[in-house]
């Protein structure tokens, strides 16, 4: 009897399987079949699968795919010589880590491959942890086995906690793994970033100055401190402890920020180690030294602080070294600055950038310890700096910043009609400020520019920006100064006033030899050169660029150059960025010949009105990765599709534009009736193109744009057609902003296209109906209705949706049944949306919601979101019913109440 019972159960299971297989066989009918088995819970055993599959009557050539998270089980399913296909984030990061550390999957000997895998498995599915672990190894690939084993054990213990707590604990462990590996000074510099609010954009140059002023890097002399501060910044970026936000035209990081989780970790450590002044509110700590003695409530902002900057209160701040008043909302004036300069005499850093200050008091010279003075974007008049004598001053920043999106000076304050000064006068006694290393937008005010000659005594000067008259005396004195500073000047900007709109520069000699030969020696360490303005006295570009082998960035504006003027920069061995702005070039066509600009990576053309064609011949600019055209009259780009390394193409506000192959023949362009003239017009170089263009055509042909990953069209003037005819196979992101685009063809063939950003035109949305590969969509100013979202609702791979300001034009946002099946992340920053509801089986994979609002009326259906883990609300109040619903379903809620922050 026992024997019968022992075999009865397996027999019942076998019969059950046989019954299921017979039902399946009726549908197969000996056809070639693909069977996919998803084993997310690790239930399937190999022998069960093989026994069951052996009963199926599939035709030869059928295939079985088993999807499992268990790598060992995956290997068991493979044949003896086969290996499983890794298709997961863990597998991707594991490959990255092996490459970083120089270890191969199948290499013998002592390697940590399996340990890496175990750590990443424990981090899964938190990509923050996997990414930070990878970057920690990138910064130091030589971590020993014992360190890795301890981390793995720690992650194992933390994994036994509740899901939410375990994720946070693992993130903390990975952060510590990277943090503890930092040198002591780098740790201190990282913790200092806690003075900035979470998500705050931090200027790289200001941050380095702050680290130096606060003496967080303990080196003897300023140049060494700055050098080590730059190394520290790069180290934090490498580890992803600090994230880049904005890049310069040359690809260097301009602004950075600290992510939410890292900011939370460093704030706790900074408080524990007394780096943060607990008497300051979180929003205002960045305006003062880390130990200021100032007491502020959380509700205080920088404008209320200004009201306290009076003599009776300022004496309490006499030890203050850093005072950053950037963003004070038009309440700061000359009287405040006078009181500060009469009381806080130990100041080393003073910034009034972006304030309403309209003059500098004579008391500014009381600040004998001052090293950094930032008066950019203020109303301070030119003459105000003439009398400055600050012997320890290292950096004087003045004038206006240039908005990279418009290439225009940011020359007025909000609400102000008067244009701000673009430069300040060179101090009369500049020769006494021997520590000066940065002097920006400094104007020579005397008739002969004699003060320019005094600059030559500043032996530590690294960056110089001067404004001069188009006079022989000014140019001569500038060259005189630069000849003495050729061993130290790394960045030079020259603006020439009184520039004419026509003319030809000469190479005539300003002085008689041999003095002339001495003065025109190029700076040996010059890395960045900017020339704004035309002079027919001498060809400045030739003087400064010829022989400047370290030059990596050149920006030219209003220089009216001709073809032969570019010869010397075309052969520079390290030139990576070329920027032509505001009629820098005056000929009708610009041709890049074979072997020209061998290392150029970034080419930016802005407001070039005299040029109608840019042509890249075969072999020209072989390293070029990015092209930007902004408000140009360029009609044709020839040969751009054949550039072997082009990754980014940005077209902003151009009147008319057609992409052509290198030969530039009109037959290569699809010309529709009424869109272009059939008669080609000859350029000066003999190249033909259709002149009477009334409609732009952007065509990506097969075998062209092979490595293009990013494509942007903004503010197209004419109606524009975009056609993908087999080109741009690697394209990952398309951005269309306030455009006049009428058609978009072939987007369904872009298999690598993952991300689209749309702004302004509601009709843009419908152009991507067939784009089924996209995973991320960002919408801004599209004013969509609920029905419009149906285009996105059925996208099979969409996992991230960002609804920004004015993207949606209704109060309620509804997710209907079976919509957004793969959506994992939803960000709503559209203030019109006040209600969100989720129906049964809608957004069933959603894990995180971020919602910024003025008023939140309701959030319903979160009980149907089984995968939802976290909700982040940015706004004043959350209805009690919503709070109860969130807590009742064990969801993590983060509520960031609205703070009336000072303007940045």
PyMOL commands that set and color helices and strands:
alter all, ss='L'
color gray80, all
select helices_A, chain A and resi 2-28+46-53+71-77+89-101+113-123+127-139+145-158+163-179+184-195+204-213+222-238+260-272+285-287+302-306+311-317+334-343+362-366+382-385+430-432+450-457+472-484+515-519+540-545+563-570+640-642+666-668+747-749+762-768+786-793+862-864+880-888
alter helices_A, ss='H'
color red, helices_A
select strands_A, chain A and resi 34-39+63-68+202-203+243-247+253-257+322-324+349-351+372-374+395-397+402-403+408-409+424-425+438-443+463-469+491-497+528-532+553-557+577-581+589-592+602-606+613-616+626-630+636-638+648-652+658-660+680-682+688-690+695-701+710-714+719-725+733-737+741-745+755-759+776-780+800-803+812-815+825-828+835-838+848-852+858-860+870-874+892-896
alter strands_A, ss='S'
color yellow, strands_A
deselect
rebuild
show_as cartoon
